[in-house]
Amino acid sequence: MPLKTTSARAKRTNEKAQHPLEEEVEAVVASLKRLGSKRTRDDMGSRYGIHTDKAFGVPVGKIQQLAKPLGRNHELAAALWDTGWYEARMLAAYVDEPACVTPAQMDRWCLDFDNWGICDTVCFALFDRTPHAWGKVAQWAGRSDEFVKRAAFALLWGLTVHDKQAGDEPFLEGLVFIERAADDERHFVKKAVNMALRAIGKRNPALNAASAAVAQRLAARAQAAARWVGKDALRELTSPALARRLAARRRP
C-alpha cells in the first residue's frame, strides 16, 4: 500500500513538472476571478460600453498590478489569450514580449477583438511596441471589420506617443488613412479615427499644421461622420493651449 501511494505521488509530481504553464495559467485565472466583482462587470457594459460574455469584472488597475510580478513572458501571454477571458486577454497585453510578437499573432488577436477596451489596450500596451506596428496600420486601415479597422487607428494613436524615433513621414501617411476612413459612421471606428487625427497633430508644429488641414477638409465634407471627425479635431488642433505647448517644445 505505501508503495502505491508513493508511486501515485511521484506520478502527480511528474505531471506537474510537465505542465507548469497550464498550472500558471490556472493560477492566474483563479486570481482574476477572485479580484472580480459583479458591480465592475455590470459597469463595464452600462458605463463604459465594454460588452463581453466572458469577464470577471476586474478593474484595469488591478490587472496591471497583477502583471508586474509576472514579468514579460511570451508563452504565458499566448496561453492567457487562449482562455478567452476578457481580463486574461487584457493581462496578456501587459506580459507579452513585443520583440516576440509576430505579424501572424497580431492578425489572430485582432480578429478576436470584440470591444474597444481590449482593442485599445492591446494596441497601446503591446502592438505599438512591435517592429510590425506601422505595417499593420496600413493593412488594417482598409479592412471592413469594425474592431480590426479601429485597431488600425488605435495603433496609429499609440505610435504618436510611443514611437519616439519616427520622423514625420509615417504620420503624414497616417493622415492619408485617416482621410480615407473618416466617412465610416460606426461609433468605435470614427472615435478612433478622430483620436488618431488629434494625436498626430499634437506631436509637433509641422504635423499640427498638416492635421489641421485634414480636419478642415473633413469638416467641409457632406458625410456626417467626416464632418464630426473634422470639427471635433479642429477644436483641439487650433486651440491656444495646444499652440503654446507646441511652441514651448521648439525652444532650445
Phi and psi in degrees as GROMACS dihedral restraints (atoms count N, CA, C in turn):
[ dihedral_restraints ]
;  ai    aj    ak    al  type     phi  dphi    fc
    3     4     5     6     1   -59.1    20    10
    4     5     6     7     1   -33.7    20    10
    6     7     8     9     1   -63.8    20    10
    7     8     9    10     1   -42.2    20    10
    9    10    11    12     1   -64.9    20    10
   10    11    12    13     1   -40.9    20    10
   12    13    14    15     1   -63.4    20    10
   13    14    15    16     1   -44.6    20    10
   15    16    17    18     1   -62.9    20    10
   16    17    18    19     1   -40.3    20    10
   18    19    20    21     1   -64.8    20    10
   19    20    21    22     1   -42.1    20    10
   21    22    23    24     1   -65.0    20    10
   22    23    24    25     1   -40.4    20    10
   24    25    26    27     1   -65.4    20    10
   25    26    27    28     1   -40.1    20    10
   27    28    29    30     1   -64.3    20    10
   28    29    30    31     1   -37.8    20    10
   30    31    32    33     1   -64.2    20    10
   31    32    33    34     1   -43.2    20    10
   33    34    35    36     1   -64.7    20    10
   34    35    36    37     1   -40.1    20    10
   36    37    38    39     1   -62.8    20    10
   37    38    39    40     1   -41.1    20    10
   39    40    41    42     1   -65.5    20    10
   40    41    42    43     1   -41.5    20    10
   42    43    44    45     1   -64.2    20    10
   43    44    45    46     1   -39.0    20    10
   45    46    47    48     1   -63.1    20    10
   46    47    48    49     1   -41.4    20    10
   48    49    50    51     1   -65.5    20    10
   49    50    51    52     1   -29.2    20    10
   51    52    53    54     1   -81.8    20    10
   52    53    54    55     1   -17.4    20    10
   54    55    56    57     1  -129.2    20    10
   55    56    57    58     1    50.4    20    10
   57    58    59    60     1   -67.0    20    10
   58    59    60    61     1   -35.7    20    10
   60    61    62    63     1   -66.1    20    10
   61    62    63    64     1   -44.7    20    10
   63    64    65    66     1   -60.3    20    10
   64    65    66    67     1   -40.0    20    10
   66    67    68    69     1   -69.6    20    10
   67    68    69    70     1   -36.4    20    10
   69    70    71    72     1   -66.2    20    10
   70    71    72    73     1   -41.5    20    10
   72    73    74    75     1   -61.5    20    10
   73    74    75    76     1   -45.1    20    10
   75    76    77    78     1   -59.4    20    10
   76    77    78    79     1   -41.5    20    10
   78    79    80    81     1   -65.9    20    10
   79    80    81    82     1   -41.4    20    10
   81    82    83    84     1   -66.5    20    10
   82    83    84    85     1   -44.9    20    10
   84    85    86    87     1   -62.7    20    10
   85    86    87    88     1   -38.8    20    10
   87    88    89    90     1   -62.2    20    10
   88    89    90    91     1   -39.2    20    10
   90    91    92    93     1   -64.7    20    10
   91    92    93    94     1   -42.5    20    10
   93    94    95    96     1   -62.0    20    10
   94    95    96    97     1   -40.6    20    10
   96    97    98    99     1   -61.9    20    10
   97    98    99   100     1   -41.1    20    10
   99   100   101   102     1   -66.5    20    10
  100   101   102   103     1   -34.1    20    10
  102   103   104   105     1   -78.5    20    10
  103   104   105   106     1   -14.6    20    10
  105   106   107   108     1   -78.2    20    10
  106   107   108   109     1   161.4    20    10
  108   109   110   111     1  -148.7    20    10
  109   110   111   112     1   151.0    20    10
  111   112   113   114     1   -63.6    20    10
  112   113   114   115     1   -38.0    20    10
  114   115   116   117     1   -60.8    20    10
  115   116   117   118     1   -46.8    20    10
  117   118   119   120     1   -64.9    20    10
  118   119   120   121     1   -40.0    20    10
  120   121   122   123     1   -62.6    20    10
  121   122   123   124     1   -42.0    20    10
  123   124   125   126     1   -66.1    20    10
  124   125   126   127     1   -39.7    20    10
  126   127   128   129     1   -64.9    20    10
  127   128   129   130     1   -30.9    20    10
  129   130   131   132     1   -55.0    20    10
  130   131   132   133     1   -41.7    20    10
  132   133   134   135     1   -85.1    20    10
  133   134   135   136     1   -48.3    20    10
  135   136   137   138     1   -73.2    20    10
  136   137   138   139     1   -37.1    20    10
  138   139   140   141     1   -98.1    20    10
  139   140   141   142     1   -33.7    20    10
  141   142   143   144     1  -115.5    20    10
  142   143   144   145     1    -2.6    20    10
  144   145   146   147     1    67.3    20    10
  145   146   147   148     1    26.1    20    10
  147   148   149   150     1  -100.9    20    10
  148   149   150   151     1   103.2    20    10
  150   151   152   153     1  -107.2    20    10
  151   152   153   154     1   121.7    20    10
  153   154   155   156     1  -152.3    20    10
  154   155   156   157     1   144.1    20    10
  156   157   158   159     1   -85.6    20    10
  157   158   159   160     1    -7.5    20    10
  159   160   161   162     1  -132.8    20    10
  160   161   162   163     1    83.1    20    10
  162   163   164   165     1  -144.4    20    10
  163   164   165   166     1   150.1    20    10
  165   166   167   168     1   -94.1    20    10
  166   167   168   169     1   -25.5    20    10
  168   169   170   171     1    88.5    20    10
  169   170   171   172     1    57.0    20    10
  171   172   173   174     1  -109.6    20    10
  172   173   174   175     1   128.0    20    10
  174   175   176   177     1   -62.0    20    10
  175   176   177   178     1   150.3    20    10
  177   178   179   180     1   -59.2    20    10
  178   179   180   181     1   -39.6    20    10
  180   181   182   183     1   -57.6    20    10
  181   182   183   184     1   -39.5    20    10
  183   184   185   186     1   -71.9    20    10
  184   185   186   187     1   -32.5    20    10
  186   187   188   189     1   -64.8    20    10
  187   188   189   190     1   -43.1    20    10
  189   190   191   192     1   -64.5    20    10
  190   191   192   193     1   -38.2    20    10
  192   193   194   195     1   -63.9    20    10
  193   194   195   196     1   -40.3    20    10
  195   196   197   198     1   -66.8    20    10
  196   197   198   199     1   -30.5    20    10
  198   199   200   201     1   -68.9    20    10
  199   200   201   202     1   -32.9    20    10
  201   202   203   204     1   -57.7    20    10
  202   203   204   205     1   -52.9    20    10
  204   205   206   207     1   -70.4    20    10
  205   206   207   208     1   -18.4    20    10
  207   208   209   210     1   -74.2    20    10
  208   209   210   211     1   -29.8    20    10
  210   211   212   213     1    70.8    20    10
  211   212   213   214     1  -167.0    20    10
  213   214   215   216     1   -89.3    20    10
  214   215   216   217     1   127.7    20    10
  216   217   218   219     1  -155.4    20    10
  217   218   219   220     1   103.3    20    10
  219   220   221   222     1   -64.3    20    10
  220   221   222   223     1   -43.0    20    10
  222   223   224   225     1   -65.7    20    10
  223   224   225   226     1   -41.3    20    10
  225   226   227   228     1   -64.0    20    10
  226   227   228   229     1   -41.4    20    10
  228   229   230   231     1   -59.6    20    10
  229   230   231   232     1   -45.2    20    10
  231   232   233   234     1   -62.0    20    10
  232   233   234   235     1   -41.3    20    10
  234   235   236   237     1   -69.2    20    10
  235   236   237   238     1   -38.2    20    10
  237   238   239   240     1   -64.0    20    10
  238   239   240   241     1   -40.9    20    10
  240   241   242   243     1   -61.1    20    10
  241   242   243   244     1   -40.6    20    10
  243   244   245   246     1   -68.0    20    10
  244   245   246   247     1   -14.9    20    10
  246   247   248   249     1   -68.3    20    10
  247   248   249   250     1   -25.5    20    10
  249   250   251   252     1    83.9    20    10
  250   251   252   253     1    -9.5    20    10
  252   253   254   255     1   -70.8    20    10
  253   254   255   256     1   135.7    20    10
  255   256   257   258     1   -55.1    20    10
  256   257   258   259     1   -51.1    20    10
  258   259   260   261     1   -68.2    20    10
  259   260   261   262     1   -33.3    20    10
  261   262   263   264     1   -66.1    20    10
  262   263   264   265     1   -36.2    20    10
  264   265   266   267     1   -72.3    20    10
  265   266   267   268     1   -37.5    20    10
  267   268   269   270     1   -60.1    20    10
  268   269   270   271     1   -45.6    20    10
  270   271   272   273     1   -61.7    20    10
  271   272   273   274     1   -37.3    20    10
  273   274   275   276     1   -58.5    20    10
  274   275   276   277     1   -34.6    20    10
  276   277   278   279     1   -64.9    20    10
  277   278   279   280     1   -30.3    20    10
  279   280   281   282     1   -88.0    20    10
  280   281   282   283     1   -21.5    20    10
  282   283   284   285     1  -104.9    20    10
  283   284   285   286     1   -14.2    20    10
  285   286   287   288     1   -68.4    20    10
  286   287   288   289     1   158.4    20    10
  288   289   290   291     1  -101.0    20    10
  289   290   291   292     1   112.8    20    10
  291   292   293   294     1   -52.3    20    10
  292   293   294   295     1   -38.5    20    10
  294   295   296   297     1   -67.2    20    10
  295   296   297   298     1   -20.7    20    10
  297   298   299   300     1   -92.8    20    10
  298   299   300   301     1   -11.3    20    10
  300   301   302   303     1   -74.1    20    10
  301   302   303   304     1   130.7    20    10
  303   304   305   306     1  -102.6    20    10
  304   305   306   307     1   161.1    20    10
  306   307   308   309     1   -57.9    20    10
  307   308   309   310     1   -37.1    20    10
  309   310   311   312     1   -64.1    20    10
  310   311   312   313     1   -41.5    20    10
  312   313   314   315     1   -62.3    20    10
  313   314   315   316     1   -42.5    20    10
  315   316   317   318     1   -59.3    20    10
  316   317   318   319     1   -42.0    20    10
  318   319   320   321     1   -65.5    20    10
  319   320   321   322     1   -42.2    20    10
  321   322   323   324     1   -63.0    20    10
  322   323   324   325     1   -48.5    20    10
  324   325   326   327     1   -65.7    20    10
  325   326   327   328     1   -39.5    20    10
  327   328   329   330     1   -60.1    20    10
  328   329   330   331     1   -38.3    20    10
  330   331   332   333     1   -67.5    20    10
  331   332   333   334     1   -19.1    20    10
  333   334   335   336     1   -85.8    20    10
  334   335   336   337     1   -11.9    20    10
  336   337   338   339     1   -61.3    20    10
  337   338   339   340     1   126.7    20    10
  339   340   341   342     1  -131.4    20    10
  340   341   342   343     1     8.1    20    10
  342   343   344   345     1  -158.7    20    10
  343   344   345   346     1   161.4    20    10
  345   346   347   348     1   -69.3    20    10
  346   347   348   349     1   -28.1    20    10
  348   349   350   351     1   -62.9    20    10
  349   350   351   352     1   -49.9    20    10
  351   352   353   354     1   -71.6    20    10
  352   353   354   355     1   -36.8    20    10
  354   355   356   357     1   -59.6    20    10
  355   356   357   358     1   -53.0    20    10
  357   358   359   360     1   -68.8    20    10
  358   359   360   361     1   -39.0    20    10
  360   361   362   363     1   -64.0    20    10
  361   362   363   364     1   -45.7    20    10
  363   364   365   366     1   -64.4    20    10
  364   365   366   367     1   -40.0    20    10
  366   367   368   369     1   -68.9    20    10
  367   368   369   370     1   -41.8    20    10
  369   370   371   372     1   -78.4    20    10
  370   371   372   373     1   -34.3    20    10
  372   373   374   375     1   -96.2    20    10
  373   374   375   376     1   -16.8    20    10
  375   376   377   378     1  -136.6    20    10
  376   377   378   379     1   -61.5    20    10
  378   379   380   381     1   -60.7    20    10
  379   380   381   382     1   -36.0    20    10
  381   382   383   384     1   -75.1    20    10
  382   383   384   385     1    -2.4    20    10
  384   385   386   387     1  -102.3    20    10
  385   386   387   388     1     1.0    20    10
  387   388   389   390     1   -90.3    20    10
  388   389   390   391     1   159.5    20    10
  390   391   392   393     1   -73.7    20    10
  391   392   393   394     1    -4.4    20    10
  393   394   395   396     1  -102.7    20    10
  394   395   396   397     1     3.8    20    10
  396   397   398   399     1   -59.9    20    10
  397   398   399   400     1   -49.0    20    10
  399   400   401   402     1   -64.0    20    10
  400   401   402   403     1   -37.2    20    10
  402   403   404   405     1   -63.3    20    10
  403   404   405   406     1   -36.2    20    10
  405   406   407   408     1   -73.7    20    10
  406   407   408   409     1   -31.5    20    10
  408   409   410   411     1   -58.0    20    10
  409   410   411   412     1   -49.4    20    10
  411   412   413   414     1   -63.8    20    10
  412   413   414   415     1   -40.6    20    10
  414   415   416   417     1   -70.3    20    10
  415   416   417   418     1   -47.8    20    10
  417   418   419   420     1   -77.7    20    10
  418   419   420   421     1   -23.0    20    10
  420   421   422   423     1   -61.6    20    10
  421   422   423   424     1   -25.5    20    10
  423   424   425   426     1   -96.2    20    10
  424   425   426   427     1     2.6    20    10
  426   427   428   429     1   -79.9    20    10
  427   428   429   430     1   156.8    20    10
  429   430   431   432     1   -94.6    20    10
  430   431   432   433     1   -23.7    20    10
  432   433   434   435     1   -58.6    20    10
  433   434   435   436     1   132.0    20    10
  435   436   437   438     1   -56.2    20    10
  436   437   438   439     1   -51.1    20    10
  438   439   440   441     1   -84.6    20    10
  439   440   441   442     1   -17.4    20    10
  441   442   443   444     1   -70.6    20    10
  442   443   444   445     1   -43.3    20    10
  444   445   446   447     1   -67.2    20    10
  445   446   447   448     1   -40.1    20    10
  447   448   449   450     1   -60.2    20    10
  448   449   450   451     1   -39.8    20    10
  450   451   452   453     1   -58.8    20    10
  451   452   453   454     1   -35.6    20    10
  453   454   455   456     1   -58.3    20    10
  454   455   456   457     1   -44.1    20    10
  456   457   458   459     1   -86.0    20    10
  457   458   459   460     1   -26.5    20    10
  459   460   461   462     1   -65.3    20    10
  460   461   462   463     1   -39.3    20    10
  462   463   464   465     1   -66.9    20    10
  463   464   465   466     1   -42.9    20    10
  465   466   467   468     1   -61.8    20    10
  466   467   468   469     1   -43.0    20    10
  468   469   470   471     1   -58.6    20    10
  469   470   471   472     1   -47.3    20    10
  471   472   473   474     1   -63.4    20    10
  472   473   474   475     1   -36.3    20    10
  474   475   476   477     1   -65.8    20    10
  475   476   477   478     1   -29.1    20    10
  477   478   479   480     1   -63.1    20    10
  478   479   480   481     1   -25.5    20    10
  480   481   482   483     1   -95.0    20    10
  481   482   483   484     1   -42.3    20    10
  483   484   485   486     1  -100.0    20    10
  484   485   486   487     1   -19.0    20    10
  486   487   488   489     1   -92.4    20    10
  487   488   489   490     1    86.3    20    10
  489   490   491   492     1   -73.0    20    10
  490   491   492   493     1   -20.9    20    10
  492   493   494   495     1   -90.1    20    10
  493   494   495   496     1   -17.1    20    10
  495   496   497   498     1   -67.9    20    10
  496   497   498   499     1   141.3    20    10
  498   499   500   501     1   -82.5    20    10
  499   500   501   502     1  -167.0    20    10
  501   502   503   504     1   -77.0    20    10
  502   503   504   505     1   -26.2    20    10
  504   505   506   507     1   -56.4    20    10
  505   506   507   508     1   -50.3    20    10
  507   508   509   510     1   -63.8    20    10
  508   509   510   511     1   -30.2    20    10
  510   511   512   513     1   -74.0    20    10
  511   512   513   514     1   -33.8    20    10
  513   514   515   516     1   -64.4    20    10
  514   515   516   517     1   -38.4    20    10
  516   517   518   519     1   -65.4    20    10
  517   518   519   520     1   -36.5    20    10
  519   520   521   522     1   -60.6    20    10
  520   521   522   523     1   -35.3    20    10
  522   523   524   525     1   -63.8    20    10
  523   524   525   526     1   -31.8    20    10
  525   526   527   528     1   -64.5    20    10
  526   527   528   529     1   -43.9    20    10
  528   529   530   531     1   -63.3    20    10
  529   530   531   532     1   -39.5    20    10
  531   532   533   534     1   -61.4    20    10
  532   533   534   535     1   -45.6    20    10
  534   535   536   537     1   -64.0    20    10
  535   536   537   538     1   -34.8    20    10
  537   538   539   540     1   -72.1    20    10
  538   539   540   541     1   -33.4    20    10
  540   541   542   543     1   -93.5    20    10
  541   542   543   544     1    -6.8    20    10
  543   544   545   546     1   -65.9    20    10
  544   545   546   547     1   -16.4    20    10
  546   547   548   549     1   -80.3    20    10
  547   548   549   550     1    -7.9    20    10
  549   550   551   552     1   -68.2    20    10
  550   551   552   553     1   118.8    20    10
  552   553   554   555     1   -79.1    20    10
  553   554   555   556     1   -13.3    20    10
  555   556   557   558     1   -66.1    20    10
  556   557   558   559     1   130.8    20    10
  558   559   560   561     1   -53.2    20    10
  559   560   561   562     1   -49.9    20    10
  561   562   563   564     1   -73.2    20    10
  562   563   564   565     1   -19.5    20    10
  564   565   566   567     1   -81.6    20    10
  565   566   567   568     1   -52.0    20    10
  567   568   569   570     1   -65.1    20    10
  568   569   570   571     1   -30.9    20    10
  570   571   572   573     1   -65.2    20    10
  571   572   573   574     1   -42.3    20    10
  573   574   575   576     1   -68.4    20    10
  574   575   576   577     1   -38.7    20    10
  576   577   578   579     1   -60.4    20    10
  577   578   579   580     1   -44.7    20    10
  579   580   581   582     1   -61.8    20    10
  580   581   582   583     1   -45.6    20    10
  582   583   584   585     1   -66.7    20    10
  583   584   585   586     1   -37.1    20    10
  585   586   587   588     1   -65.4    20    10
  586   587   588   589     1   -41.9    20    10
  588   589   590   591     1   -61.1    20    10
  589   590   591   592     1   -47.2    20    10
  591   592   593   594     1   -64.3    20    10
  592   593   594   595     1   -39.1    20    10
  594   595   596   597     1   -66.7    20    10
  595   596   597   598     1   -40.7    20    10
  597   598   599   600     1   -62.0    20    10
  598   599   600   601     1   -41.2    20    10
  600   601   602   603     1   -69.2    20    10
  601   602   603   604     1   -12.2    20    10
  603   604   605   606     1   -97.4    20    10
  604   605   606   607     1     1.2    20    10
  606   607   608   609     1   -77.3    20    10
  607   608   609   610     1   -44.2    20    10
  609   610   611   612     1  -163.9    20    10
  610   611   612   613     1   168.4    20    10
  612   613   614   615     1   -58.6    20    10
  613   614   615   616     1   -40.6    20    10
  615   616   617   618     1   -64.6    20    10
  616   617   618   619     1   -44.0    20    10
  618   619   620   621     1   -71.6    20    10
  619   620   621   622     1   -27.7    20    10
  621   622   623   624     1   -63.0    20    10
  622   623   624   625     1   -45.3    20    10
  624   625   626   627     1   -63.2    20    10
  625   626   627   628     1   -42.6    20    10
  627   628   629   630     1   -65.7    20    10
  628   629   630   631     1   -41.5    20    10
  630   631   632   633     1   -66.9    20    10
  631   632   633   634     1   -40.8    20    10
  633   634   635   636     1   -63.5    20    10
  634   635   636   637     1   -37.6    20    10
  636   637   638   639     1   -64.3    20    10
  637   638   639   640     1   -41.5    20    10
  639   640   641   642     1   -63.6    20    10
  640   641   642   643     1   -44.6    20    10
  642   643   644   645     1   -60.5    20    10
  643   644   645   646     1   -39.3    20    10
  645   646   647   648     1   -64.4    20    10
  646   647   648   649     1   -41.3    20    10
  648   649   650   651     1   -65.5    20    10
  649   650   651   652     1   -40.8    20    10
  651   652   653   654     1   -66.2    20    10
  652   653   654   655     1   -39.8    20    10
  654   655   656   657     1   -63.1    20    10
  655   656   657   658     1   -21.6    20    10
  657   658   659   660     1   -93.7    20    10
  658   659   660   661     1    -1.4    20    10
  660   661   662   663     1   -74.2    20    10
  661   662   663   664     1   162.2    20    10
  663   664   665   666     1   -78.6    20    10
  664   665   666   667     1   -28.7    20    10
  666   667   668   669     1   -73.4    20    10
  667   668   669   670     1   134.4    20    10
  669   670   671   672     1   -62.1    20    10
  670   671   672   673     1   -41.2    20    10
  672   673   674   675     1   -63.0    20    10
  673   674   675   676     1   -45.6    20    10
  675   676   677   678     1   -64.1    20    10
  676   677   678   679     1   -41.1    20    10
  678   679   680   681     1   -61.1    20    10
  679   680   681   682     1   -43.2    20    10
  681   682   683   684     1   -63.8    20    10
  682   683   684   685     1   -46.0    20    10
  684   685   686   687     1   -56.9    20    10
  685   686   687   688     1   -47.4    20    10
  687   688   689   690     1   -66.9    20    10
  688   689   690   691     1   -49.0    20    10
  690   691   692   693     1   -65.8    20    10
  691   692   693   694     1   -41.4    20    10
  693   694   695   696     1   -65.5    20    10
  694   695   696   697     1   -42.1    20    10
  696   697   698   699     1   -66.5    20    10
  697   698   699   700     1   -38.4    20    10
  699   700   701   702     1   -59.9    20    10
  700   701   702   703     1   -34.6    20    10
  702   703   704   705     1   -58.3    20    10
  703   704   705   706     1   -40.5    20    10
  705   706   707   708     1   -83.5    20    10
  706   707   708   709     1   -42.2    20    10
  708   709   710   711     1   -64.4    20    10
  709   710   711   712     1   -27.1    20    10
  711   712   713   714     1  -107.0    20    10
  712   713   714   715     1    11.9    20    10
  714   715   716   717     1   -74.2    20    10
  715   716   717   718     1   145.6    20    10
  717   718   719   720     1   -59.6    20    10
  718   719   720   721     1   -35.7    20    10
  720   721   722   723     1   -62.2    20    10
  721   722   723   724     1   -44.5    20    10
  723   724   725   726     1   -67.6    20    10
  724   725   726   727     1   -38.7    20    10
  726   727   728   729     1   -59.8    20    10
  727   728   729   730     1   -39.9    20    10
  729   730   731   732     1   -66.4    20    10
  730   731   732   733     1   -41.4    20    10
  732   733   734   735     1   -64.8    20    10
  733   734   735   736     1   -41.9    20    10
  735   736   737   738     1   -68.4    20    10
  736   737   738   739     1   -37.4    20    10
  738   739   740   741     1   -65.2    20    10
  739   740   741   742     1   -38.0    20    10
  741   742   743   744     1   -64.1    20    10
  742   743   744   745     1   -33.6    20    10
  744   745   746   747     1   -68.7    20    10
  745   746   747   748     1   -24.1    20    10
  747   748   749   750     1   -80.5    20    10
  748   749   750   751     1   -14.3    20    10
  750   751   752   753     1   -73.1    20    10
  751   752   753   754     1   140.8    20    10
